[in-house]
Amino acid sequence: DATWPVHDRILGIQASAMTQLLNPVTLQRIYDNEFRVPSGEDALTLAEVMDTVTGAVWTEVNGSPSKQFTAREPLISSLRRNLQREHLDRLIDLVNAGENGPAAFRPISDLAAHTLRNLSGRLGSTLEGPGTKNIDPYTMSHLSENKARIDRVLDAAYIANAADMRSSGGAPILFFKTEEGSK
């Protein structure tokens, strides 16, 4: 069928894979197993999982493109852009999961936020590097939008966590300035 939704079907498979790899319960088990395995023995760590998945998904932003890319031959294909958006969605969900849940969710959330910060830097380097003029419009808009999205999420998490620093209860203190000469 010529109208078979290629992108939708492949995105479904990609989304399922991302869900399995970056499921909070799975990541919690990995994190807990780090503690269970004696320190002298090798164990898969949460940081290794996050770094490996992120590195595999975002291989195209490891440097500045040296050749010219076009809309017909983009730096990042449409299928890879979909995968990258799915990965970003999972990292954002993990950042937000740290507020409520088991004790392991806080380090998972912190590591996801760290991964997003690093990814934002990589996207920024690609967008502002010497090869920017070689990037096709699809890739340019994809990278720009995802960098902005990451930055907004990290800013929002920072602002949302600022509420934790306020004291609870009590009335606000108001200071009023009187005009000179008035009593």
C-alpha positions as CSV (number, residue, x, y, z in Angstrom):
1,D,0.0,0.0,0.0
2,A,1.5,3.3,-1.1
3,T,-0.1,5.1,1.9
4,W,1.3,2.8,4.5
5,P,2.5,5.1,7.4
6,V,6.2,4.2,7.4
7,H,7.2,6.9,9.9
8,D,4.3,6.0,12.3
9,R,5.1,2.3,12.3
10,I,8.8,2.7,12.8
11,L,8.2,5.3,15.5
12,G,6.1,2.8,17.3
13,I,8.9,0.3,17.3
14,Q,11.4,3.0,18.4
15,A,9.1,4.2,21.2
16,S,8.7,0.7,22.5
17,A,12.5,0.2,22.6
18,M,13.0,3.6,24.3
19,T,10.4,2.7,26.9
20,Q,12.1,-0.6,27.7
21,L,15.5,0.9,27.9
22,L,14.6,4.0,29.9
23,N,11.8,2.7,32.0
24,P,12.1,4.1,35.5
25,V,11.5,0.7,37.1
26,T,14.2,-0.9,35.0
27,L,16.6,2.0,35.8
28,Q,15.8,1.6,39.5
29,R,16.7,-2.1,39.3
30,I,20.0,-1.2,37.6
31,Y,20.8,1.4,40.2
32,D,19.9,-1.0,43.1
33,N,22.1,-3.7,41.5
34,E,25.1,-1.4,41.6
35,F,24.8,-1.5,45.4
36,R,24.3,-5.3,45.5
37,V,27.4,-6.2,43.4
38,P,30.6,-6.1,45.5
39,S,32.8,-3.1,44.7
40,G,35.6,-5.2,43.2
41,E,33.3,-6.8,40.6
42,D,32.2,-5.3,37.4
43,A,28.5,-4.2,37.2
44,L,26.4,-2.4,34.7
45,T,25.8,1.1,36.0
46,L,23.0,3.5,35.5
47,A,25.5,6.1,34.1
48,E,26.7,3.5,31.6
49,V,23.2,2.8,30.4
50,M,22.3,6.5,30.0
51,D,25.6,7.3,28.3
52,T,25.4,4.3,25.9
53,V,21.8,5.0,24.9
54,T,22.4,8.7,24.5
55,G,25.6,8.2,22.5
56,A,23.9,5.7,20.1
57,V,20.8,7.9,19.6
58,W,22.7,11.2,19.0
59,T,25.7,10.1,17.0
60,E,25.1,12.8,14.4
61,V,25.9,15.6,16.9
62,N,29.5,14.5,17.7
63,G,31.1,17.2,15.7
64,S,30.6,19.9,13.1
65,P,29.5,18.6,9.7
66,S,32.2,19.0,7.1
67,K,30.1,18.2,3.9
68,Q,27.0,20.0,2.6
69,F,23.6,18.5,3.5
70,T,20.3,19.2,1.8
71,A,16.6,18.6,2.5
72,R,16.8,15.6,0.2
73,E,20.0,14.3,1.9
74,P,19.8,15.5,5.5
75,L,22.5,15.2,8.2
76,I,19.9,13.5,10.4
77,S,17.3,11.3,8.6
78,S,13.6,11.6,9.4
79,L,13.7,8.2,11.2
80,R,16.6,9.2,13.3
81,R,15.0,12.6,14.2
82,N,11.9,10.7,15.4
83,L,14.1,8.4,17.5
84,Q,15.9,11.4,19.0
85,R,12.6,13.1,19.9
86,E,11.5,9.9,21.6
87,H,14.8,9.7,23.6
88,L,14.4,13.3,24.6
89,D,10.8,12.6,25.8
90,R,12.0,9.8,28.0
91,L,14.8,11.9,29.5
92,I,12.4,14.7,30.3
93,D,10.0,12.2,31.9
94,L,12.9,10.9,34.0
95,V,13.8,14.4,35.1
96,N,10.2,15.0,36.3
97,A,10.0,11.5,37.9
98,G,12.5,12.5,40.6
99,E,10.1,14.5,42.7
100,N,7.7,11.6,43.5
101,G,8.6,8.0,43.9
102,P,11.2,5.6,45.4
103,A,14.5,6.8,46.7
104,A,16.3,5.7,43.5
105,F,14.3,8.1,41.4
106,R,16.2,11.1,42.7
107,P,19.6,9.9,41.4
108,I,17.9,8.7,38.2
109,S,16.4,12.2,37.8
110,D,19.7,13.9,38.5
111,L,21.5,11.7,36.0
112,A,18.8,12.4,33.3
113,A,19.1,16.2,34.0
114,H,22.9,15.9,33.7
115,T,22.5,14.0,30.4
116,L,20.2,16.7,29.1
117,R,22.7,19.4,30.1
118,N,25.5,17.6,28.2
119,L,23.2,17.0,25.2
120,S,22.2,20.7,25.1
121,G,25.9,21.6,25.0
122,R,26.5,19.1,22.1
123,L,23.5,20.5,20.2
124,G,24.7,24.0,20.8
125,S,28.2,23.2,19.5
126,T,26.8,21.6,16.4
127,L,24.4,24.6,15.8
128,E,27.1,27.2,16.4
129,G,30.2,25.5,15.0
130,P,32.0,26.1,11.8
131,G,29.9,23.6,9.9
132,T,26.6,25.3,10.6
133,K,26.3,26.5,7.0
134,N,26.4,22.8,5.9
135,I,23.3,21.7,7.9
136,D,20.1,21.1,6.0
137,P,16.8,22.9,7.1
138,Y,15.3,19.7,8.6
139,T,18.2,19.0,10.8
140,M,18.7,22.7,11.7
141,S,15.1,23.1,12.9
142,H,15.2,19.7,14.7
143,L,18.4,20.5,16.6
144,S,17.3,24.1,17.3
145,E,13.9,23.1,18.7
146,N,15.3,20.2,20.8
147,K,18.0,22.4,22.3
148,A,15.4,25.0,23.2
149,R,13.2,22.3,24.6
150,I,16.0,20.9,26.7
151,D,16.9,24.4,28.0
152,R,13.2,25.1,28.9
153,V,12.9,21.8,30.8
154,L,16.1,22.4,32.8
155,D,15.0,26.0,33.6
156,A,11.5,24.8,34.6
157,A,13.0,22.1,36.9
158,Y,15.2,24.6,38.5
159,I,12.4,27.0,39.1
160,A,10.0,24.3,40.3
161,N,12.6,23.1,42.8
162,A,13.1,26.6,44.1
163,A,9.8,26.1,45.9
164,D,11.5,23.5,48.1
165,M,13.8,26.1,49.5
166,R,11.1,28.4,50.8
167,S,10.1,28.1,54.4
168,S,6.6,26.8,55.0
169,G,4.0,28.7,56.8
170,G,4.2,32.1,58.3
171,A,3.1,35.4,57.0
172,P,5.1,37.4,54.5
173,I,6.9,40.4,55.7
174,L,6.1,43.6,53.9
175,F,8.2,46.7,54.0
176,F,6.7,50.0,53.2
177,K,8.7,53.2,52.4
178,T,7.3,56.4,53.5
179,E,7.7,59.6,51.5
180,E,10.1,62.2,52.8
181,G,8.5,64.7,55.1
182,S,5.4,62.6,55.8
183,K,4.7,61.3,59.3
